[in-house]
Structure formats: C-alpha cells, structure tokens
C-alpha cells in the first residue's frame, strides 16, 4: 500500500468537513489594469445609496467565520 501524501490527507479532511475542491480563474489583482478598474468602479459608487450596500457586503465577507 502506497503512503498517503500530506495533500491527500488534507483533501480527505476537507471532504469529511463537507467541502469540495474547486479551481477557478480570478482577476490578477497585481496588474495595473485591475487597480484602475477597481478605482473606476469605486468612483461610480461613491456617494450613492448602493455604496453602503457594497461596503456592508464586503465587511460581512471579511468577517466570515473560519473553521
């Protein structure tokens, strides 16, 4: 029987917690275009009612409990 790797143990533990490995592509936040787009969108929200909704969502996501 082959030895189980650290990553395999990690995956099994996460699976037992009811989690599933998902891989996805996400924007590269280190690129200047990303920063420019974030700034552009922030300017569009500034001072609008939706700004508070967006900030509340971000704060809730940041406070998401870790297990």
PDB file as gemmi writes it, atoms N, CA and C in Angstrom:
CRYST1    1.000    1.000    1.000  90.00  90.00  90.00 P 1                      
ATOM      1  N   UNK A   1       0.842  -1.182   0.000  1.00  0.00           N  
ATOM      2  CA  UNK A   1       0.000   0.000   0.000  1.00  0.00           C  
ATOM      3  C   UNK A   1       0.891   1.251   0.000  1.00  0.00           C  
ATOM      4  N   UNK A   2       0.629   2.151  -0.909  1.00  0.00           N  
ATOM      5  CA  UNK A   2       1.440   3.362  -1.029  1.00  0.00           C  
ATOM      6  C   UNK A   2       1.131   4.320   0.107  1.00  0.00           C  
ATOM      7  N   UNK A   3       2.133   5.058   0.516  1.00  0.00           N  
ATOM      8  CA  UNK A   3       1.958   6.035   1.588  1.00  0.00           C  
ATOM      9  C   UNK A   3       1.061   7.176   1.099  1.00  0.00           C  
ATOM     10  N   UNK A   4       0.203   7.656   1.977  1.00  0.00           N  
ATOM     11  CA  UNK A   4      -0.678   8.771   1.635  1.00  0.00           C  
ATOM     12  C   UNK A   4       0.096  10.081   1.814  1.00  0.00           C  
ATOM     13  N   UNK A   5      -0.056  10.979   0.850  1.00  0.00           N  
ATOM     14  CA  UNK A   5       0.679  12.244   0.904  1.00  0.00           C  
ATOM     15  C   UNK A   5      -0.030  13.235   1.823  1.00  0.00           C  
ATOM     16  N   UNK A   6       0.696  14.263   2.184  1.00  0.00           N  
ATOM     17  CA  UNK A   6       0.144  15.310   3.041  1.00  0.00           C  
ATOM     18  C   UNK A   6      -1.064  15.963   2.363  1.00  0.00           C  
ATOM     19  N   UNK A   7      -0.959  16.178   1.054  1.00  0.00           N  
ATOM     20  CA  UNK A   7      -2.054  16.807   0.324  1.00  0.00           C  
ATOM     21  C   UNK A   7      -3.277  15.889   0.287  1.00  0.00           C  
ATOM     22  N   UNK A   8      -3.066  14.598   0.127  1.00  0.00           N  
ATOM     23  CA  UNK A   8      -4.183  13.658   0.125  1.00  0.00           C  
ATOM     24  C   UNK A   8      -4.886  13.645   1.491  1.00  0.00           C  
ATOM     25  N   UNK A   9      -4.108  13.694   2.559  1.00  0.00           N  
ATOM     26  CA  UNK A   9      -4.702  13.756   3.896  1.00  0.00           C  
ATOM     27  C   UNK A   9      -5.509  15.041   4.064  1.00  0.00           C  
ATOM     28  N   UNK A  10      -4.957  16.130   3.590  1.00  0.00           N  
ATOM     29  CA  UNK A  10      -5.637  17.426   3.663  1.00  0.00           C  
ATOM     30  C   UNK A  10      -6.962  17.377   2.898  1.00  0.00           C  
ATOM     31  N   UNK A  11      -6.932  16.826   1.682  1.00  0.00           N  
ATOM     32  CA  UNK A  11      -8.145  16.730   0.867  1.00  0.00           C  
ATOM     33  C   UNK A  11      -9.195  15.853   1.531  1.00  0.00           C  
ATOM     34  N   UNK A  12      -8.773  14.740   2.110  1.00  0.00           N  
ATOM     35  CA  UNK A  12      -9.710  13.848   2.793  1.00  0.00           C  
ATOM     36  C   UNK A  12     -10.342  14.544   3.994  1.00  0.00           C  
ATOM     37  N   UNK A  13      -9.539  15.286   4.747  1.00  0.00           N  
ATOM     38  CA  UNK A  13     -10.052  16.004   5.910  1.00  0.00           C  
ATOM     39  C   UNK A  13     -11.084  17.045   5.479  1.00  0.00           C  
ATOM     40  N   UNK A  14     -10.793  17.771   4.421  1.00  0.00           N  
ATOM     41  CA  UNK A  14     -11.732  18.786   3.925  1.00  0.00           C  
ATOM     42  C   UNK A  14     -13.003  18.125   3.406  1.00  0.00           C  
ATOM     43  N   UNK A  15     -12.862  16.995   2.733  1.00  0.00           N  
ATOM     44  CA  UNK A  15     -14.018  16.273   2.218  1.00  0.00           C  
ATOM     45  C   UNK A  15     -14.915  15.820   3.378  1.00  0.00           C  
ATOM     46  N   UNK A  16     -14.316  15.356   4.460  1.00  0.00           N  
ATOM     47  CA  UNK A  16     -15.091  14.945   5.640  1.00  0.00           C  
ATOM     48  C   UNK A  16     -15.844  16.118   6.255  1.00  0.00           C  
ATOM     49  N   UNK A  17     -15.322  17.334   6.062  1.00  0.00           N  
ATOM     50  CA  UNK A  17     -15.983  18.547   6.568  1.00  0.00           C  
ATOM     51  C   UNK A  17     -17.114  18.990   5.634  1.00  0.00           C  
ATOM     52  N   UNK A  18     -17.299  18.243   4.552  1.00  0.00           N  
ATOM     53  CA  UNK A  18     -18.353  18.587   3.602  1.00  0.00           C  
ATOM     54  C   UNK A  18     -17.927  19.601   2.559  1.00  0.00           C  
ATOM     55  N   UNK A  19     -16.621  19.783   2.400  1.00  0.00           N  
ATOM     56  CA  UNK A  19     -16.107  20.740   1.433  1.00  0.00           C  
ATOM     57  C   UNK A  19     -15.645  20.023   0.161  1.00  0.00           C  
ATOM     58  N   UNK A  20     -15.550  20.777  -0.903  1.00  0.00           N  
ATOM     59  CA  UNK A  20     -15.140  20.244  -2.192  1.00  0.00           C  
ATOM     60  C   UNK A  20     -14.113  21.177  -2.815  1.00  0.00           C  
ATOM     61  N   UNK A  21     -13.082  20.606  -3.415  1.00  0.00           N  
ATOM     62  CA  UNK A  21     -12.048  21.400  -4.072  1.00  0.00           C  
ATOM     63  C   UNK A  21     -12.599  21.969  -5.378  1.00  0.00           C  
ATOM     64  N   UNK A  22     -12.458  23.284  -5.539  1.00  0.00           N  
ATOM     65  CA  UNK A  22     -12.893  23.965  -6.754  1.00  0.00           C  
ATOM     66  C   UNK A  22     -11.735  24.819  -7.240  1.00  0.00           C  
ATOM     67  N   UNK A  23     -11.456  24.726  -8.511  1.00  0.00           N  
ATOM     68  CA  UNK A  23     -10.406  25.571  -9.102  1.00  0.00           C  
ATOM     69  C   UNK A  23     -11.066  26.555 -10.042  1.00  0.00           C  
ATOM     70  N   UNK A  24     -10.617  27.801  -9.999  1.00  0.00           N  
ATOM     71  CA  UNK A  24     -11.201  28.799 -10.862  1.00  0.00           C  
ATOM     72  C   UNK A  24     -10.166  29.866 -11.209  1.00  0.00           C  
ATOM     73  N   UNK A  25     -10.449  30.569 -12.273  1.00  0.00           N  
ATOM     74  CA  UNK A  25      -9.610  31.695 -12.673  1.00  0.00           C  
ATOM     75  C   UNK A  25     -10.164  32.953 -12.032  1.00  0.00           C  
ATOM     76  N   UNK A  26      -9.294  33.777 -11.514  1.00  0.00           N  
ATOM     77  CA  UNK A  26      -9.695  35.029 -10.877  1.00  0.00           C  
ATOM     78  C   UNK A  26      -8.822  36.156 -11.426  1.00  0.00           C  
ATOM     79  N   UNK A  27      -9.319  37.382 -11.389  1.00  0.00           N  
ATOM     80  CA  UNK A  27      -8.510  38.503 -11.866  1.00  0.00           C  
ATOM     81  C   UNK A  27      -7.197  38.607 -11.081  1.00  0.00           C  
ATOM     82  N   UNK A  28      -6.150  38.997 -11.780  1.00  0.00           N  
ATOM     83  CA  UNK A  28      -4.846  39.189 -11.152  1.00  0.00           C  
ATOM     84  C   UNK A  28      -4.816  40.592 -10.552  1.00  0.00           C  
ATOM     85  N   UNK A  29      -4.974  40.670  -9.236  1.00  0.00           N  
ATOM     86  CA  UNK A  29      -5.058  41.965  -8.560  1.00  0.00           C  
ATOM     87  C   UNK A  29      -3.739  42.720  -8.564  1.00  0.00           C  
ATOM     88  N   UNK A  30      -2.651  42.096  -9.031  1.00  0.00           N  
ATOM     89  CA  UNK A  30      -1.354  42.789  -9.073  1.00  0.00           C  
ATOM     90  C   UNK A  30      -1.180  43.604 -10.343  1.00  0.00           C  
ATOM     91  N   UNK A  31      -2.061  43.416 -11.307  1.00  0.00           N  
ATOM     92  CA  UNK A  31      -1.932  44.130 -12.579  1.00  0.00           C  
ATOM     93  C   UNK A  31      -2.476  45.553 -12.471  1.00  0.00           C  
ATOM     94  N   UNK A  32      -1.810  46.486 -13.112  1.00  0.00           N  
ATOM     95  CA  UNK A  32      -2.279  47.880 -13.053  1.00  0.00           C  
ATOM     96  C   UNK A  32      -3.708  48.054 -13.574  1.00  0.00           C  
ATOM     97  N   UNK A  33      -4.098  47.289 -14.591  1.00  0.00           N  
ATOM     98  CA  UNK A  33      -5.456  47.408 -15.130  1.00  0.00           C  
ATOM     99  C   UNK A  33      -6.501  47.034 -14.083  1.00  0.00           C  
ATOM    100  N   UNK A  34      -6.178  46.077 -13.239  1.00  0.00           N  
ATOM    101  CA  UNK A  34      -7.111  45.675 -12.186  1.00  0.00           C  
ATOM    102  C   UNK A  34      -7.317  46.832 -11.215  1.00  0.00           C  
ATOM    103  N   UNK A  35      -6.231  47.439 -10.781  1.00  0.00           N  
ATOM    104  CA  UNK A  35      -6.302  48.564  -9.845  1.00  0.00           C  
ATOM    105  C   UNK A  35      -7.101  49.710 -10.457  1.00  0.00           C  
ATOM    106  N   UNK A  36      -6.850  49.995 -11.724  1.00  0.00           N  
ATOM    107  CA  UNK A  36      -7.570  51.079 -12.391  1.00  0.00           C  
ATOM    108  C   UNK A  36      -9.067  50.787 -12.447  1.00  0.00           C  
ATOM    109  N   UNK A  37      -9.435  49.547 -12.706  1.00  0.00           N  
ATOM    110  CA  UNK A  37     -10.849  49.182 -12.770  1.00  0.00           C  
ATOM    111  C   UNK A  37     -11.513  49.272 -11.398  1.00  0.00           C  
ATOM    112  N   UNK A  38     -10.808  48.846 -10.368  1.00  0.00           N  
ATOM    113  CA  UNK A  38     -11.348  48.965  -9.011  1.00  0.00           C  
ATOM    114  C   UNK A  38     -11.587  50.435  -8.667  1.00  0.00           C  
ATOM    115  N   UNK A  39     -10.643  51.273  -8.992  1.00  0.00           N  
ATOM    116  CA  UNK A  39     -10.793  52.701  -8.718  1.00  0.00           C  
ATOM    117  C   UNK A  39     -11.958  53.296  -9.502  1.00  0.00           C  
ATOM    118  N   UNK A  40     -12.100  52.886 -10.752  1.00  0.00           N  
ATOM    119  CA  UNK A  40     -13.199  53.382 -11.592  1.00  0.00           C  
ATOM    120  C   UNK A  40     -14.548  53.009 -10.983  1.00  0.00           C  
ATOM    121  N   UNK A  41     -14.680  51.749 -10.568  1.00  0.00           N  
ATOM    122  CA  UNK A  41     -15.942  51.299 -10.000  1.00  0.00           C  
ATOM    123  C   UNK A  41     -16.215  51.958  -8.641  1.00  0.00           C  
ATOM    124  N   UNK A  42     -15.170  52.171  -7.868  1.00  0.00           N  
ATOM    125  CA  UNK A  42     -15.336  52.835  -6.569  1.00  0.00           C  
ATOM    126  C   UNK A  42     -15.845  54.264  -6.765  1.00  0.00           C  
ATOM    127  N   UNK A  43     -15.330  54.944  -7.779  1.00  0.00           N  
ATOM    128  CA  UNK A  43     -15.782  56.315  -8.062  1.00  0.00           C  
ATOM    129  C   UNK A  43     -17.257  56.326  -8.460  1.00  0.00           C  
ATOM    130  N   UNK A  44     -17.689  55.302  -9.201  1.00  0.00           N  
ATOM    131  CA  UNK A  44     -19.091  55.234  -9.601  1.00  0.00           C  
ATOM    132  C   UNK A  44     -20.011  55.048  -8.390  1.00  0.00           C  
ATOM    133  N   UNK A  45     -19.546  54.342  -7.385  1.00  0.00           N  
ATOM    134  CA  UNK A  45     -20.356  54.077  -6.193  1.00  0.00           C  
ATOM    135  C   UNK A  45     -20.347  55.225  -5.180  1.00  0.00           C  
ATOM    136  N   UNK A  46     -19.257  55.961  -5.147  1.00  0.00           N  
ATOM    137  CA  UNK A  46     -19.060  56.969  -4.095  1.00  0.00           C  
ATOM    138  C   UNK A  46     -20.250  57.917  -3.991  1.00  0.00           C  
ATOM    139  N   UNK A  47     -20.804  57.987  -2.773  1.00  0.00           N  
ATOM    140  CA  UNK A  47     -21.895  58.906  -2.508  1.00  0.00           C  
ATOM    141  C   UNK A  47     -23.283  58.374  -2.855  1.00  0.00           C  
ATOM    142  N   UNK A  48     -23.365  57.182  -3.433  1.00  0.00           N  
ATOM    143  CA  UNK A  48     -24.666  56.616  -3.789  1.00  0.00           C  
ATOM    144  C   UNK A  48     -25.159  55.687  -2.684  1.00  0.00           C  
ATOM    145  N   UNK A  49     -26.466  55.437  -2.686  1.00  0.00           N  
ATOM    146  CA  UNK A  49     -27.054  54.534  -1.702  1.00  0.00           C  
ATOM    147  C   UNK A  49     -26.428  53.145  -1.798  1.00  0.00           C  
ATOM    148  N   UNK A  50     -26.128  52.699  -2.995  1.00  0.00           N  
ATOM    149  CA  UNK A  50     -25.546  51.371  -3.212  1.00  0.00           C  
ATOM    150  C   UNK A  50     -24.163  51.217  -2.586  1.00  0.00           C  
ATOM    151  N   UNK A  51     -23.484  52.353  -2.327  1.00  0.00           N  
ATOM    152  CA  UNK A  51     -22.170  52.290  -1.713  1.00  0.00           C  
ATOM    153  C   UNK A  51     -22.246  51.626  -0.345  1.00  0.00           C  
ATOM    154  N   UNK A  52     -23.239  51.984   0.449  1.00  0.00           N  
ATOM    155  CA  UNK A  52     -23.396  51.373   1.771  1.00  0.00           C  
ATOM    156  C   UNK A  52     -23.675  49.878   1.669  1.00  0.00           C  
ATOM    157  N   UNK A  53     -24.498  49.480   0.693  1.00  0.00           N  
ATOM    158  CA  UNK A  53     -24.779  48.057   0.482  1.00  0.00           C  
ATOM    159  C   UNK A  53     -23.494  47.303   0.132  1.00  0.00           C  
ATOM    160  N   UNK A  54     -22.693  47.884  -0.764  1.00  0.00           N  
ATOM    161  CA  UNK A  54     -21.450  47.242  -1.178  1.00  0.00           C  
ATOM    162  C   UNK A  54     -20.466  47.130  -0.012  1.00  0.00           C  
ATOM    163  N   UNK A  55     -20.347  48.190   0.766  1.00  0.00           N  
ATOM    164  CA  UNK A  55     -19.437  48.169   1.916  1.00  0.00           C  
ATOM    165  C   UNK A  55     -19.898  47.170   2.976  1.00  0.00           C  
ATOM    166  N   UNK A  56     -21.208  47.071   3.194  1.00  0.00           N  
ATOM    167  CA  UNK A  56     -21.735  46.107   4.167  1.00  0.00           C  
ATOM    168  C   UNK A  56     -21.442  44.679   3.696  1.00  0.00           C  
ATOM    169  N   UNK A  57     -21.600  44.435   2.400  1.00  0.00           N  
ATOM    170  CA  UNK A  57     -21.298  43.105   1.856  1.00  0.00           C  
ATOM    171  C   UNK A  57     -19.828  42.757   2.060  1.00  0.00           C  
ATOM    172  N   UNK A  58     -18.950  43.693   1.768  1.00  0.00           N  
ATOM    173  CA  UNK A  58     -17.507  43.463   1.921  1.00  0.00           C  
ATOM    174  C   UNK A  58     -17.166  43.187   3.381  1.00  0.00           C  
ATOM    175  N   UNK A  59     -17.743  43.958   4.284  1.00  0.00           N  
ATOM    176  CA  UNK A  59     -17.470  43.751   5.713  1.00  0.00           C  
ATOM    177  C   UNK A  59     -17.966  42.383   6.185  1.00  0.00           C  
ATOM    178  N   UNK A  60     -19.132  41.961   5.714  1.00  0.00           N  
ATOM    179  CA  UNK A  60     -19.655  40.652   6.092  1.00  0.00           C  
ATOM    180  C   UNK A  60     -18.779  39.535   5.530  1.00  0.00           C  
ATOM    181  N   UNK A  61     -18.322  39.699   4.293  1.00  0.00           N  
ATOM    182  CA  UNK A  61     -17.460  38.684   3.691  1.00  0.00           C  
ATOM    183  C   UNK A  61     -16.131  38.606   4.436  1.00  0.00           C  
ATOM    184  N   UNK A  62     -15.604  39.740   4.841  1.00  0.00           N  
ATOM    185  CA  UNK A  62     -14.331  39.784   5.557  1.00  0.00           C  
ATOM    186  C   UNK A  62     -14.457  39.118   6.928  1.00  0.00           C  
ATOM    187  N   UNK A  63     -15.632  39.265   7.537  1.00  0.00           N  
ATOM    188  CA  UNK A  63     -15.856  38.701   8.887  1.00  0.00           C  
ATOM    189  C   UNK A  63     -16.325  37.253   8.848  1.00  0.00           C  
ATOM    190  N   UNK A  64     -16.326  36.636   7.654  1.00  0.00           N  
ATOM    191  CA  UNK A  64     -16.805  35.251   7.518  1.00  0.00           C  
ATOM    192  C   UNK A  64     -16.032  34.357   8.476  1.00  0.00           C  
ATOM    193  N   UNK A  65     -16.733  33.571   9.294  1.00  0.00           N  
ATOM    194  CA  UNK A  65     -16.017  32.740  10.286  1.00  0.00           C  
ATOM    195  C   UNK A  65     -15.225  31.611   9.632  1.00  0.00           C  
ATOM    196  N   UNK A  66     -14.039  31.403  10.133  1.00  0.00           N  
ATOM    197  CA  UNK A  66     -13.206  30.301   9.666  1.00  0.00           C  
ATOM    198  C   UNK A  66     -13.385  29.128  10.614  1.00  0.00           C  
ATOM    199  N   UNK A  67     -13.342  27.936  10.090  1.00  0.00           N  
ATOM    200  CA  UNK A  67     -13.473  26.732  10.923  1.00  0.00           C  
ATOM    201  C   UNK A  67     -12.248  25.896  10.792  1.00  0.00           C  
TER     202      UNK A  67                                                      
END                                                                             
